[in-house]
Structure formats: C-alpha cells, structure tokens
Amino acid sequence: MKSREINKTWTVSAEQESPIHKVGMVLQPGHFEDYDPFLFLAEDWFQRGVFDFHPHRGMETVTYIIEGILEHSDNHGGAGRLNPGDTQWMTAGRGIIHKEDPAIGETVHSLQLWLNLPAAKKMTETRYQDLQSANMPLREEPGAKVRVFSGTSGGVTATTLNHVPVTMVEITLEPGATISQDLPGSYNGFIYVLEGRGVFGAKETEGKKNQVLWTNPTGDNEESEITITAIEPLKLVLFAGQPLHEPIVAYGPFVMNTEQEIRQAYADFRSGKFN
C-alpha cells in the first residue's frame, strides 16, 4: 500500500462578515480543477437569519456541526435537527429551496463542504441524510477513535449513500497515538485540524489547529494510506473523493456543466419548478 505525503498546507483565518456571521474559507472557491470533486469548504459561526431560504441545484452539501444546534427545513416538507458531532449530507440534485438556522439562542459553529455532482446526476432527485454521530460506525485502535461518516476506515464502513465516492472520517487521537487511514490512490484528499497538533504523511509534515493538509492522488490502480500521529490531543476531519474530471460552471447556488444549464437553473427557479 502506497504511503501518502502531504503536498500542501495552509492556515485558515476567519473574518467577520456581519454582526451575526463569521467565516473562514478552508477550501477557497474557484479552484475546481485542483480540488475536484470538492468545490469549497467554509467554516462558519452564525446565528439565526444568516442562511434563510435559498435554492441549490447540481451539487451536494455536507454540513458537520462542531458546536451548537442546527435546525433545517425545505420547500418539500423536510425538516431536521443536528447536534454537535452530527453531519447532514444534502443532495440538491434537480433543485431544492432550504434554510439552515441555529435553534433559538444558539450560535452554530460548522463546516460546510460543497461537493460536485457528475453530469449524469445533476438532475437527480433531492435527498437528505442526517447522520447522527452516535449512530455512525466507529473504528477503535489504541489511543484512537475514527468515526466513519462516509466510505471506509480500516475495514469499518458507513452505509451513507454517495453519488460521488467520498471518504469522510472524524479522527481523535491521544498524544503519541498513531492511526493510518486507507484511501483509494485515485482520490484527492485533505485534513482539517480542529484541535491539537500532530504529524501527517510519509514525510511527517507537522500540522496544528486551523491548518489544512492536502494530499494529491498517488495513482489510479493502487490503494494508499495516510499516517497520522498526535503530538498533543488531536481532533480532525478528513475528506477524500474521486475526481470527476468534468467541466464546471458555478454561479451563485447553482453548479452545472455549461452556462446554458446555469441560465436554465435560474429560469426554473424563478418559474417555480423547484417546488
């Protein structure tokens, strides 16, 4: 199995967007070819009213709750509630209008990843998967816990449904503990450190809280792994996915393959076809 290296690191800085919203861009938008199949990832701190009803088409959102209680609802009658450690996997597909609001009196701290859909699935039916942390498969090794939200870790596999093959795991390590996370060699992947400090990959690259560690594919026809060792108590999320290698045209909340499809998305939204 090929041992992965860390190819790039950067530090995330948060900015105050409004009195009730602070955001740090973990993956900046616009680097679609480099980050494929990921579009961007935002770390948000927000109160009620920031993400009121808004549409999406042609993509998925993956929302991981760090702190606070998040309530969501949509124009198809769907609704739910997410607690710290939970994740929502929302497939916008052909079109949805939804809102994400902290519970009354709450400030939510979250990560939201935008994940591209392949051309053949852009107009698929909408779908929610509310993934409660307590119900997710758990891999346990000495000094290490890996909660598997999507994909596989050391033979422990989630039942989450994917249109694009994606591994998402939450890893906690005690100081001195080591874990290896297996990944297909064709995947792009990255780690975002939520707490603590550790060393990552074959070259033992150091990373700490608020840092991103990116790993490039190692090859299409081989398995790979990335090794992580905690220097301090360490908590992180790891995302990795299969690149789609398709054209992307993104405008506002819509992510399609052509400008004509974007124009059609806006026309369909304005004419009520998302209802």
C-alpha positions in Angstrom: 0.0 0.0 0.0 1.4 3.4 -1.0 2.1 5.8 1.8 0.7 9.3 1.1 2.6 12.5 1.6 1.2 16.0 2.4 1.6 18.0 -0.7 0.4 21.4 0.5 -0.5 23.1 3.8 -2.2 26.4 4.7 -3.8 28.1 7.7 -7.4 29.2 7.8 -8.2 32.7 9.1 -11.8 33.7 9.9 -13.3 37.1 9.0 -16.4 38.8 10.4 -19.0 39.0 7.6 -21.7 40.6 9.7 -22.5 41.0 13.4 -24.1 37.5 13.4 -21.8 35.7 10.9 -18.0 34.9 10.9 -16.5 32.7 8.2 -13.1 31.1 7.4 -12.6 29.5 4.0 -11.0 26.1 4.4 -11.1 25.4 0.7 -11.4 28.6 -1.3 -13.9 28.6 -4.2 -12.7 28.8 -7.8 -10.0 26.0 -7.6 -12.4 23.5 -9.1 -9.8 21.5 -11.1 -7.3 21.4 -8.2 -9.9 20.4 -5.6 -12.1 18.1 -7.7 -14.6 16.7 -6.7 -14.8 19.3 -3.9 -16.0 22.9 -4.7 -15.2 24.7 -1.5 -15.4 24.3 2.3 -16.4 27.1 4.7 -16.1 27.2 8.5 -19.0 29.3 9.8 -20.0 30.8 13.1 -23.6 32.1 12.7 -26.9 33.0 14.4 -30.5 32.8 13.2 -31.3 34.5 9.9 -27.9 34.1 8.1 -28.9 31.2 5.9 -32.6 31.8 5.3 -34.4 30.1 2.4 -32.2 29.8 -0.6 -32.0 27.4 -3.7 -29.5 24.9 -4.9 -29.1 22.7 -8.0 -26.4 20.3 -9.3 -24.4 19.7 -6.1 -24.4 18.4 -2.6 -23.7 20.0 0.7 -22.0 18.2 3.6 -22.5 20.0 6.9 -20.6 19.0 10.0 -21.7 20.5 13.3 -18.8 21.5 15.7 -20.9 23.5 18.2 -24.5 24.5 18.6 -27.8 23.0 17.4 -28.8 23.5 13.8 -32.4 23.2 12.5 -33.1 22.8 8.8 -36.2 22.8 6.7 -37.0 22.8 2.9 -39.8 23.5 0.4 -40.6 19.8 0.1 -41.6 19.5 3.8 -38.3 18.1 5.0 -37.0 19.2 8.4 -34.5 18.0 10.9 -32.2 18.9 13.8 -28.5 18.4 14.1 -26.4 18.4 17.3 -22.6 18.7 17.8 -20.8 15.9 16.0 -23.7 15.3 13.6 -23.4 15.6 9.8 -26.0 16.3 7.2 -25.5 15.1 3.6 -27.9 17.0 1.4 -28.2 16.2 -2.3 -29.7 19.2 -4.1 -29.9 17.4 -7.4 -32.6 18.9 -9.7 -33.4 21.6 -7.2 -34.3 22.4 -3.7 -35.0 25.5 -1.6 -34.0 25.2 2.1 -32.8 27.1 5.1 -30.4 26.3 7.9 -31.0 28.1 11.2 -29.5 27.7 14.6 -32.0 26.9 17.3 -33.3 29.9 19.3 -30.5 31.3 21.4 -27.8 29.2 19.7 -24.7 30.2 17.7 -23.7 27.3 15.4 -20.1 26.6 14.6 -20.0 24.3 11.5 -18.1 23.1 8.5 -20.0 23.1 5.2 -18.4 21.3 2.2 -19.9 21.8 -1.3 -19.4 18.6 -3.3 -19.9 18.5 -7.1 -22.3 16.0 -8.8 -21.4 14.3 -12.0 -23.2 15.5 -15.2 -25.3 12.3 -15.2 -26.6 13.1 -11.6 -27.0 16.9 -11.8 -30.8 16.5 -12.1 -31.2 13.6 -9.7 -33.9 13.7 -7.0 -33.2 15.6 -3.9 -32.2 13.7 -0.8 -31.3 14.3 2.9 -29.2 12.0 5.0 -29.0 13.2 8.6 -26.0 11.3 10.1 -26.2 11.3 13.9 -22.7 10.9 15.4 -23.9 8.3 17.9 -25.1 6.1 15.0 -22.0 6.2 12.8 -19.7 3.2 12.7 -16.7 3.6 15.0 -13.2 2.2 14.5 -11.2 2.0 17.7 -7.5 1.5 17.9 -5.1 2.1 20.9 -5.4 5.8 21.7 -7.5 6.4 18.6 -11.1 6.7 17.5 -12.3 7.0 13.9 -15.9 7.9 13.3 -16.8 6.9 9.7 -19.4 9.2 8.1 -18.8 8.0 4.6 -16.6 5.4 3.0 -14.3 3.1 4.9 -11.6 3.2 7.6 -9.6 0.0 8.5 -12.5 -2.3 7.4 -15.2 -0.2 9.1 -17.7 1.0 6.5 -20.5 3.6 6.6 -23.8 2.9 4.9 -24.1 6.5 3.7 -25.2 6.8 0.0 -22.9 8.5 -2.4 -23.3 9.8 -5.9 -19.6 10.5 -5.9 -17.3 8.1 -3.9 -16.2 10.1 -0.8 -14.5 9.2 2.4 -15.4 11.4 5.4 -14.0 10.5 8.9 -13.6 12.3 12.2 -10.4 11.2 14.0 -9.5 11.8 17.6 -6.1 10.8 18.9 -4.4 10.8 22.3 -0.8 12.2 22.5 1.6 9.7 20.9 -1.1 7.6 19.3 -0.9 6.8 15.5 -3.5 5.8 13.0 -3.4 5.0 9.3 -6.4 5.9 7.1 -6.7 3.9 3.9 -7.8 5.7 0.7 -8.0 4.7 -3.0 -5.0 6.0 -4.7 -7.1 8.0 -7.2 -8.7 10.2 -4.5 -7.9 13.9 -3.8 -8.0 14.4 -0.1 -7.4 16.8 2.7 -7.4 17.1 6.5 -8.6 20.0 8.6 -7.3 20.1 12.2 -10.0 21.1 14.7 -7.9 20.7 17.8 -4.3 20.0 18.8 -1.2 19.2 16.9 0.3 16.2 15.0 2.5 14.9 12.2 1.0 13.7 8.9 2.0 11.6 6.0 5.2 9.9 4.9 7.3 13.0 5.4 5.9 13.6 8.9 4.6 17.1 8.0 3.5 19.0 11.1 0.0 20.4 11.3 -2.0 22.1 14.0 -5.4 23.7 14.8 -6.9 25.7 11.9 -4.5 24.2 9.3 -5.4 22.3 6.1 -3.1 19.5 4.9 -3.7 18.5 1.3 -2.8 15.1 -0.3 -2.7 14.5 -4.0 -3.7 11.2 -5.7 -1.0 8.6 -5.8 -2.2 6.6 -8.7 -5.4 5.2 -10.2 -4.8 1.5 -9.7 -3.4 1.3 -6.2 -4.5 1.6 -2.6 -2.9 4.2 -0.4 -2.9 5.3 3.2 -2.1 8.4 5.2 -0.5 8.0 8.6 -1.3 10.5 11.5 0.4 10.7 14.8 -0.7 13.1 17.6 1.8 15.3 19.4 -1.0 16.9 21.5 -4.6 15.7 21.9 -5.7 15.8 18.3 -9.1 16.1 16.6 -9.6 16.4 12.8 -11.8 15.7 9.9 -10.6 14.1 6.7 -12.3 14.3 3.4 -11.2 12.4 0.2 -13.0 11.8 -3.0 -12.8 10.6 -6.6 -12.2 13.4 -9.1 -14.9 13.8 -11.8 -12.7 15.5 -14.5 -15.8 17.3 -15.9 -16.3 21.0 -16.8 -17.8 23.1 -14.1 -19.8 26.3 -14.4 -20.8 27.7 -11.0 -22.9 30.8 -10.4 -24.4 31.6 -7.0 -26.1 28.5 -5.5 -26.1 26.5 -8.8 -23.3 24.2 -10.1 -23.7 22.8 -13.6 -21.5 21.9 -16.6 -22.5 24.7 -19.0 -23.6 28.3 -19.0 -26.8 27.3 -20.7 -27.6 24.9 -17.8 -27.0 27.8 -15.3 -29.4 30.0 -17.2 -31.9 27.2 -17.2 -31.5 26.7 -13.5 -32.3 30.4 -12.8 -35.3 30.2 -15.2 -36.6 27.1 -13.5 -36.2 28.6 -10.0 -38.0 31.8 -11.0 -40.8 29.9 -12.6 -41.4 27.7 -9.5 -40.1 24.5 -10.9 -38.1 23.8 -7.7 -41.4 23.4 -5.8 
